[in-house]
Amino acid sequence: MNSISISKSIFIVLFIIGVSTSSCKTGKKKQTIPSEKVHSNEGAFFKLSLAQWSLHRYVEEKKNSPFHFASQAKEMGFEGLEYVSQLYKYEIEELGFDVVIDSLNKISKKESMQNILIMVDDEGDLADPDENKRNQAVENHKKWVDAASKLGCYSIRVNTFGTNDPEIWKTTVVDGLRKLSEYAATKNINVLCENHGWLSSNPVELMAAIKAVNMENCGTLPDFGNWCVRRKDANENWGDCAEVYPDKYEGTKMMMTAAMAVSAKSYDFDEAGNETTIDYVKMLQIVKDAKYTGFIGVEYEGERLNERDGIIATRDLLVKSASNLE
């Protein structure tokens, strides 16, 4: 892409945003309550954010702009934004990394939305058994730590697949997480591990690793789903699952001891609006009992409903379930 095309693309993005440059706030470890609450969530112990992965087909399959995220989330009644790095690959290639992050900052301010976290993918594996690859992954993630700070996010979510050998993993994952957390601490950003497959979806192993890292800004992002610890193809991160962690509720309870964000995963709903595989009341009771009062991110991954309907169904189920807690 030549310089004229790049300049034109930048102009188009900034024209669409339609706001002036303003100073960026610094990421805060403790989440603060926005001045304006979503009316439908009044009285709940948590605030609502939207995970951008809920709209990945809108971007990847329908080829729409990921810059629409803030306005879409606001229209559906959310307060916070959880970005997905891989959904901006094309924009970063076309416009440059800094332009994309500056644009997201301006858009979120224009829409009066709060930036919560960035889910970082495709930047290397922080638990890779190869030390050189692991160190490179740490370096690759640093620009996303900087981006989170510029956006005013609290955290980034990272991947820690590495290996399914627990003896190797417990060393490599601690090394990668500690190195990145040390850098992130200088930016006041948290580094969060999600139950995202392989040993990260085994909460016993994961919590032992978090304890060994022993840094205040290294914690967890419990996901109501994502409990596959082994795939049928043992070398693949994704695909058909061969083994699931046996108790997702006990797993969530363990992860909540270090939680700095929570992901409300959903796949499908029955006629009463309840998730067909996850007891939301039980999950939210676990979250509430852990004294968590931050954002809960809606992450719809179903196929039957379209993305918007699935997001709204998940949002409404969270609000309804919260009213049934002890």
Order of alpha helices (4+ residues) and beta strands (2+ residues): alpha-beta-alpha-alpha-beta-alpha-alpha-beta-alpha-beta-alpha-beta-alpha-beta-beta-beta-alpha-beta-alpha-beta-alpha
